[in-house]
Each structure stands twice: as C-alpha cells, then as structure tokens.
Amino acid sequence: MSSTLTENVRKTVLENGLTVLTKEVHTAPVVTVQVWYKVGSGNEEPGVNGIAHQLEHMMFKGTLNRPIQFGRLFSALGSDSNAFTSYDQTAYYGTVERNKLKALLVLEADRMQNSQIEPEQLASEKRVVISELQGYENSPEYRLNRAVMQAVFPNHAYGLPVGGTKADVEKFEVEQVQKYYRNFYTPDNAVLVIVGDFQTANTLETIKEVFGKLAKRVRSEELGVRSELAVSVAERELGVKSKNTFTPSTSLSTPIVLREPGAGRLLQVVYPLPDANQPDVPALDVMDYILTEGRNCRLYQALVESGLASEVTASVTSLRESGWYEVLVTAGSKQDLKKIDSVLSNAIANVAEKGVTSEEVEQAKTQLTADVILSNRDITSQAMRLGNDQTTTGDYRYTDRYLAAVRLVKPTDIVAVINKYLTKEARTVGFFEPTQKRITEVGDKPDSAHTTENFSPGAPVLFSEVMKYLPPVDSATDALLVNNGISAASSLRDASRTSLLPRGDAKGDSAASSSHRASASGREDIAQILPQQFKFTNGLRILLLRDNSTPTVTLSGHIQAGTEFDPENKAGLADFVAENLLNGTNTKDVLTIAKVLAERGASLDFQTYREGVHIEGDSLALDLPILLDILADVLKNSTFPLKELELHRQQTLTDLQQELDEPSEVARRVFVQSIYPKKHPLHTFPTEESLQQIQRQDVIDFKAKHYRPDTTVLALVGDFDLDKVRSLLKNKFGNWEVSGQAPTLKYPTVSMPDKIVSINPVLPDKTQAVTYMGCTGINRYDPRFYPALVLNQILGGDTLSSRLGAEVRDRQGLSYGIYSCFQAGKNAGTFVIEMQTSPEDSTKAIASTRQILQQIHQQGVTALEVETAKRTLISNYNVSLANPEELTDRILMNEVYELDKVELHSFTDKIQKVTLDQVNQAARELLHPDQIVVVTAGPSVLVEKNQY
C-alpha cells in the first residue's frame, strides 16, 4: 500500500486549465470533493496580511446565482464541508453520499466564479476573523512563533501569520477582496480532487459540463499581492525553474525574548530548510523522527527524562518555496531556558558527531511509513494528500516518490542533513518568559437585565428557500438511503464550519451531531452487518468486525475507571493511572514498550474521561498480535515505577499551569463546578495541591480496584481473521483475573438554579473571551434523547446553518465559533453552549443567544426544521460509519451503554420517527433560558460590560 497511494489516480487538465485528479475507491458509498486554489498567505505582503484567509470566509457567503449562506446548502446536501487557508494554498472540501456528487460539483463551480463579496457581509465576517485571530493571540506559543518566524523570513510572506493580523484585517476594503478573488480563483489556478465511489468516465463528463464552461481570466495586478507566484507554480508544473526564489535571513546572535503574561516558559528554535522538491527532505523527516518521536528519541531523553522539560515537539515543514524545522520545548517547573537551549544544542551536535545507528534509522523509517499509511485510510485524507502534493510540489505522485526515497535513507544521510541545516549559525531562537498574572472571579451578578439590546433574531430560513438554490441530486438514490427514509432532496449534517472544528467532548458523551468528522473508509457492506460479540468468563466483552479495505486495524476500548472515581483530595488520580500504564510492566520497562510499538509504527494511548478510560490503538494488520500483546501486558502487569510517576507529576503540574491560562479551560471548569455542587462526582478537578497528594500506592490501589475485565469492552475493526483474533484475545486476556464486585457510583440529583448565575473569571491581557452557558441535561437512556438530538441540530449543531450559528455567527459576526451539545452518558450530563467572542462582543452574543433559547423554548421549532435536522443527522450518521475510527467508536459505546445490539443500524430509524411534538416538548423541558449558568472567561473588560 505504501508504494501505491496513487496507483489508480487519473490526472486530467481541462481546456480552461483546471487540473482534475480522480481516484476511485469503492469501499463505501461516499465521495469527497475538494477544490484547492494555488494561493495562500505566501502570496501576501505586510498591509494585506490575511486577505487569503478573509476570502476563505467570504466564500461561504453566497453567490450571484445562490444568494444564501452556503453552509445551509452543504448541510441540506449532507456534506461534511470545511475549508482552510495555508501558506501555499486555500482549500475547500466536502464529503457526501455518492448520489450527491454532481450537486457538490455544481456548488463548487458556482462559487469559483460567482461569489458575492458585499460590504455588509465583509464587515460582519471581518469581525468573525478578528475573533478567530484573538483566539490565537491567547496562546503564548502562537505569539512566540509569530515573532520567531518574522525573524527567520523578514522579507517573505512565510514570515507572516497565515490568518493575518487584526490591524490588516480591519483595513480590508471590498474592492481589495474582490480583486484578489478575481485574480486567483480561476480554473487555471485550481486543482479539483475527487476520491470515492464513482465511475471516472462519467464523472469526467460531468466535470467538463460543470467546470468546463468557466473561462480563464487575465489577472490584473492587485493591491499589495504578489500575483506572479501563481505563475511561478504553473512554470514549475511545466518543468520551468521558478524565478521567485529567496534566501532566509541569517540567524540572530541573541534569542528573541517575549516577556508577556502566560503560564510557562517556552523555547522555540527554527532552522531554515529547502523546499519540498529538494532531495534532502526525506532524510530530514527521518531525522525528525529520530530526534523527537517517542520515548526513545534523542531529545526526549536529553530534555524530558532529565526533568528540564515537560514536553518537546518538532516538525519539518516543506513548502513550495522553502521550508523550516521547528523545535518547541515546554520548560519544566523553574527550569532555565538558557540551560535548556544549551542541552538541546549539545544533543543535536552529539548526533552529528557520533552519528545514529542503523536500528534507529530503520525504526524511524518504519514509523514514518506507517504513519502515512494509517493517515490515509479514509477518502477525505487521501484526497487531502493528493491536493496538497499537487499544489505544493506540482506532482500528485509526490508521496509515492517521497516514500521510495525514505526507504533509501541511511545513517550517514542523517548526519549529513544535520551538519548541513541544523547548525548554530542557521538557527533562530525564541524565549517566552511569562510575567506574573492573577486569575480573579466575579460571580453571581444580579440578574437586573436579561437583555440590554434588542437583536430581534429573525425567523429561521425556510427549508423551501434552501431547496430553491440546492442543485438536484442523482435520481438513482442508493438503496442504503432509501432504507433509512432519506429523500433525494436533502440530508445531513454538522457542516461547513469555516476554519472551525468545534471542541469535542468525551467519547460517546455527546448528543450533539453524532460526529464532527465524516470521512470514508471501510467497506460498503459493513454498514449492513453487525459485529460479532463475545464475552469471556472473566466478564471481558469483545466486539469484532472485519474490514479488509486497507491492511490496518483500529482498536477502541473502554474501562470504567474515569475521573468520576477521583477522591476529592486527590483529583487527577484516575488520569495518573491511565497516563502511566505504558511506563513499565513486570517484564518490560518503559523504553522497551516504546521501542516495540515504534518498531511497528503502531500506536496505543489511554485517555481519561468522566465515565471511563478510552483506549485508542491502531497498527498495520500484520502487527495486531504485537499491539494486543502490549495492551494485555500493561493492563494486567503495569508496575508504575516511581521515577516515571514523578516525571509524570512534574509534566502534569506544568500542563495544569498552562490549562489555567486558557480561557476555554477556565470557563469549562468554572461552568461545571457552578452546576454541580461539592461532593458530586463531576465537581472535582485536579489542582496543584491534589496532584501533589497522589502517592505511588494510591496509583497501584486505584488500578487494582478499577481496572477489571468485567468493566472493560474492546472493539476491533480491520483486516483480520475473526477466529484467529478471537483465539488471540482469549490467549492474552482470558487469564485476566477479577475478584469481588466492580465499584459503582450513584450520581446525586442536581437542581436547576432559580435564576441566571453569571460568573466572569478574569484572565488579564487575553484577547479573546470564551463563554460556556447551560444547565443540567439528560442521560443516554432518557426517552427524550433522540428528540434532543434533533433539537440540538436545529439550535446549535451546525456553526453556520443552525439557529445560533446563522444569527450569532453568520448574521451578526459576533463569534468565530458557536455550537451547542447535550452531553449524555450513563449518568445525566449537561446541556452546554460554547462560543468564542471578542471581549467587547460577549455581552451582545450572550444576549442574542438567550433570546434564541427563549424563542425556541416558548414558540418551539417548525416542522420543516425538524425534517431537515432529521435528514441531516441520518446522512451524517451513514457517512460517519464509513470511517473506521468512527465505526469502531460507535460499536464500542453502544456496548458500553448496553444498548440493543441492532442500535448500530436502528439509530437512523429512531431519528426518523422523531416528531415535531416530541422536539418541541424537549425544548420546553430541556431549555431554560432563565435558569442557566453563564461563565465568560477573558480580560477584565468583561466585568464592566457583561450585563445582560
């Protein structure tokens, strides 16, 4: 597989210059459509920094032919659509059921040449972009990176932030954005990528019909934008050497030092590298794996194991005109950045001087290759790789050539590239030194004014209005869709979150849209069958589903050992156990475990949630026995070495400091603790004091008490023989002993507040505010669960087409992202709305949100909204089952909740049967606009302005 990623890809160039890449993948009845424009922030100059990103947002605002928010059209089509801006390209992508391919093509062709960029819409979306940028500015890492990159590339746009700057965005004029659009959004500057279940010949005819009529345009020089870059790309694709070259700056002799509010010390080092087409790139990537991938890597050993740092990450960036190697180190508590920098430099110099072993190189090559394979199992990812390769390097076959070159990398090549690129003379260093800051709270403000402004949220856009502009879908509707009661007119989803992927919650805990990802991999028949279920005598439950579409296996597991069991004075204990399972067993130390996994390119991870520990793993199919061997060993025989526990404690304390510097984390904590009283299982959060209280014996005792086969479920989907895997599991886990009864918890009933509770944690000098608002909710077994899903989809399940998204984000431009969610597990969770706003807009956004809640609570929703939401959820669900990770998690959580074994397929029927009356009853019973907790974390301006 690693050498045939592009084996059946076909490249076609239309007469108007549009490059088309098609790849048939008949493993699920879905298809992804992506349009990549060969223009990004790398085309910009100071003064117009961010114009590519601004235009990306405007491309969802409608066209001359379809003057309607495109997010609503994508949602009605059932497309998981999004977009992003990068240095070298801007891309738009959507994944749909196969009968909607032409409709998606029609929409993309329409906005390629007919997008409307109107003054009022631009003004609104500029506010959204500024809110997005303010969110980035909240991060010390972002601010440090921006300063360092400007020093590395002072005379090239690679040194500018991709999203732009507030100062430049505020100055954008309609004419500027329109001219940028005319110059770059043309078929001869674009790549159309289609991957999935379609017939190439027929699809190419459709593409010629839809896109072939779009004419090339003669580009005029536009204000402040380097239009010749697009020409240089065309030259490169024709084999002409680009004239648009540059040389990065010489490194600064002293570090760049930022002394600003923050929570932890950071070190960033950037080395300039060659462009993606240069022959040293494969060796540089292998070098990166040797230096920073896994517990055995050189820099982890030098910096983290020594206690100097809590984390070290790095990445090679290979772009059209240049590249760079970036190393980021999070300092340990009270550690000196100069000392860390010295140790880092010495560690790299030591590699150059003494070389690397053949074993290290082979392991890194295996990991790198496996990562490429495992990251290309779904069609969206496959199309992404083709689009990126074509627009960055001019060759969609780049990854095949790249992997072939990786296989040839030798130890001497690693030394050569270090000596060539990672020299002290070449690097630019940045230090982030946090200044002292204090977090304060303002709580229980009097509810003197529910609303200080009248925003008059308009009536929702009628579905008939959406349908007027929706292209027709193929009349030959798939049997799968018919079986689920979906009309050919509309469907799906949580779509088109422009540049936004909302924060997810715990596995299986969300009654919002069933997935935030909808990509496709797996087999079409998987959607029609059920996994085989087994239960061992020790109580361990196993679910197996064969999928031979790729030579890989996805593992998902759940253990009832979540944070709900944390003692109040030792909050963080459950996470301590999960995070240290891989740190040693009776027969293997931490480095041996890491090495065994790394040699196969396999991954295994444990994440703690409120109701359990989620196990995530994947590997190539041949390596499944090794993955299961490690899993069984750590679950049964983990020893929790004291040295590793202390190292983890210091890392966790550093992480906690950083979390408490993030408005989103502070808002979430205060929100949850304001709903659930002390002694409630959900009230407890780790603190510095509680983490210091945890002893090794506590970890051993917790693990012995809560890690049991009778509270564990494992689900596997992949390319394996069912009988052999069942036998293997029996051999590895059958002797996992259990004694006594499993621990249980009873959640106390939580009453609603009798008025609005408003709390404003103040984080000085933050540029973006984050608001959480909501109340207690329902559990997974509540008869209102399915109506609540439909209600939530209408209210806030989609950032652009929901009631909240359409009003607060799209019309008023008050929030970069806003969404709602019913968190529903075995026990009752919360109903929550989360939004990010500029501090000066938080009052308006909260007031408008409450008004929408009031409107739906009192007046309900419409029958057309219910039908649209149901179709959206059903199509979303069908598409998500084609992704192996989504499918495995769904199988797992259905078993964890002990739902009917046919829930995997009856879910859509239950959604289909939801009625308007049930949804409106849920709105009356579950939405309480006057009895909610509202927490807004951000700068102190909020204290004065948030009166609603």
Disulfide bonds with the S-S distance in Angstrom:
none
